[in-house]
Amino acid sequence: MRLFLLFKIFDFQNYGFEISTLFKDRSDSVPICYCSNLTRGEITDAVKNGCKTIDDVQNYTNKDITGMCEERNPLGKCCRNVFLRTISDSLNKD
């Protein structure tokens, strides 16, 4: 709901913005962690290479910025649960 209101208040299309959101876009290029700018594909690749935790993925990718969720995530909340679910989904693919 918050994302809907954000897009209703700010008409991003008129300003040339395009924001992929994880719940609508299942591609590898969609951001999962907005703090570190980690995509689903990067997380999946890290898991394929042995990573099993958020710390493992962040160390593997050298993307370890945290604590900026409210500013960077379009939903205005922490990405931790989605990050963990993406790791879990990637582990269960094999």
C-alpha positions in Angstrom: 0.0 0.0 0.0 2.8 2.4 0.8 4.4 1.9 -2.5 1.2 2.5 -4.3 0.8 5.8 -2.4 4.4 6.8 -3.2 3.7 6.3 -6.9 0.4 8.1 -6.8 1.9 11.1 -5.1 5.0 11.2 -7.2 4.4 10.4 -10.8 7.8 8.8 -11.5 7.0 8.2 -15.2 6.9 11.9 -15.8 10.4 12.3 -14.3 12.1 9.5 -16.2 12.4 7.2 -13.2 12.0 3.4 -13.5 12.1 1.5 -10.2 12.0 -2.3 -10.3 10.2 -3.7 -7.3 10.9 -7.2 -6.1 7.3 -8.3 -5.8 6.4 -7.5 -9.4 9.7 -8.3 -11.1 11.0 -11.8 -10.9 14.1 -11.1 -13.0 17.7 -11.5 -11.8 18.2 -7.7 -12.2 15.7 -6.6 -9.6 17.2 -5.1 -6.4 16.7 -7.2 -3.3 18.9 -5.1 -1.0 18.6 -1.5 -1.8 21.3 -0.5 0.8 24.0 -2.4 -0.9 22.3 -2.4 -4.4 22.3 -6.2 -4.4 20.2 -7.9 -7.1 18.4 -11.2 -7.0 20.9 -12.5 -9.6 23.9 -11.5 -7.5 22.5 -13.2 -4.4 21.7 -16.3 -6.4 25.2 -16.4 -7.8 26.7 -16.0 -4.4 24.6 -18.9 -3.1 25.7 -21.1 -6.0 29.2 -20.3 -4.8 28.7 -21.5 -1.3 27.2 -18.5 0.5 24.4 -19.3 3.1 24.0 -16.1 5.1 23.5 -12.4 4.4 27.0 -11.8 5.7 28.4 -14.5 3.4 26.7 -12.9 0.4 27.8 -9.4 1.3 31.4 -10.5 1.8 31.3 -12.5 -1.5 30.0 -9.5 -3.5 31.9 -6.9 -1.6 28.6 -5.0 -1.1 28.0 -4.6 2.6 26.3 -1.3 3.1 23.5 -1.6 5.7 21.2 0.7 7.7 19.8 2.8 4.8 16.6 0.9 4.1 14.2 3.7 4.9 16.0 6.0 2.5 16.7 3.6 -0.3 14.0 1.0 -0.3 10.8 2.1 -2.1 8.8 0.3 0.6 10.6 2.3 3.3 11.5 -0.8 5.4 14.3 -3.2 5.9 15.1 -5.7 3.2 16.4 -8.4 5.6 13.4 -10.7 5.3 13.3 -10.6 1.5 17.1 -11.0 1.5 16.8 -14.2 3.7 13.9 -15.5 1.5 16.0 -15.0 -1.6 18.9 -16.9 -0.1 16.5 -19.7 1.0 14.8 -19.9 -2.4 18.2 -20.1 -4.1 19.4 -22.8 -1.8 16.2 -24.8 -2.5 16.6 -24.5 -6.2 19.4 -27.1 -6.2 
